[in-house]
Amino acid sequence: PRALMAQLTVASPTNIAVIKYWGKRDTALNLPINSSVSLTINQADLRTVTTVTVSKDFEKDRLWLNGEEEDVSASKRVQKVFAMVRGRSRQWEGMKVHVVSVNNFPTAAGLASSAAGYAALAFALGKLYAVEESYPGELSTIARVGSGSACRSLAGGFVAWDMGSREDGADSCARQVAPAEHWPELQVLILVVSDKKKAVSSTAGMQTAVETSPLLAHRAAHVVPARMLAMEAAYLKKDFAAFAQLAMQDSNQFHATCLDTFPPIFYLNDVSRAVIQFVHAFNSACGETRMGYTFDAGPNAVLLVQQQHAVQALAAVLTHFPAEPGSEASYVNRPA
Ligand code: PMV
């Protein structure tokens, strides 16, 4: 007899881009104007845990995020993810799904929570519906439709999202450049400057940027393609100085495009800028690049270090930016 219910739980990591995705050429499908590449963060530290249940007794699809029910009928992206999965499967026909999703880190604070969330949703539903990929990376295109950066969370290690050229987005998917074991010494320190929800969502920010920033158009066409190649080469060679410098330059250019957007968008704050100056002062005192930084659509700093310098780096950070009493100084490890 046909099963009447099934349940599955998955954990999905978040990822931190070192060449940033910013700008869509197709807003419905989340097709980017440039390729990007990221580090997948160890799931023990930053993750979304998602349980999906399908049952003949459910009347509608429902979703709870961190204990609060979200209106599925109001979320086009969630609906698209459901539709893409169901369109690739003949299982559970006519039945509804309940999704319970929990993040262990601040939601929407520029820590790529949507990346882990949609990666978990696409992966969990894909497994529940026994979706077989017809080409490598197909499942990542489903996560991408939920949130662009989510496609890069379906693989571990160093993961590129190739922008692709097809109008249907089938070739705009994630590809593992190298597994985390390739460069286990590479680690990140996440400095939570603020855990408040960001003022301008990435969707809204990118849209105005595409419409108004000439710098963004220049970056996508003339800067990122060469940087992608240089960044993949630096990772494969484990050339930390080259890797960290490219990451810093790319983060700075991304935030420059935010300033070039009209009206301008400010994701960095005074503490973020103090962290940037601190990293450059630290490297110059060391006489070599031992630390890098990258900032997403928020003020929180992600510092890049190698294991052999992590303790020195953390000590310097805590000297210059003492943790607030009662807060926990968190040291986040990679690899995934
Ligand atoms: O995937 P979204 O829509 O949350 O956009 C992510 C944008 C950045 O985090 C700033 C850059 C990136 O590549 O992850």
Residues whose N, C-alpha, C, O or C-beta is under 5 A from the ligand:
A	BS01	PMV	A17 I19 K20 Y21 S36 S114 S147 G148 S149 A150 S202 T203 D296 A297
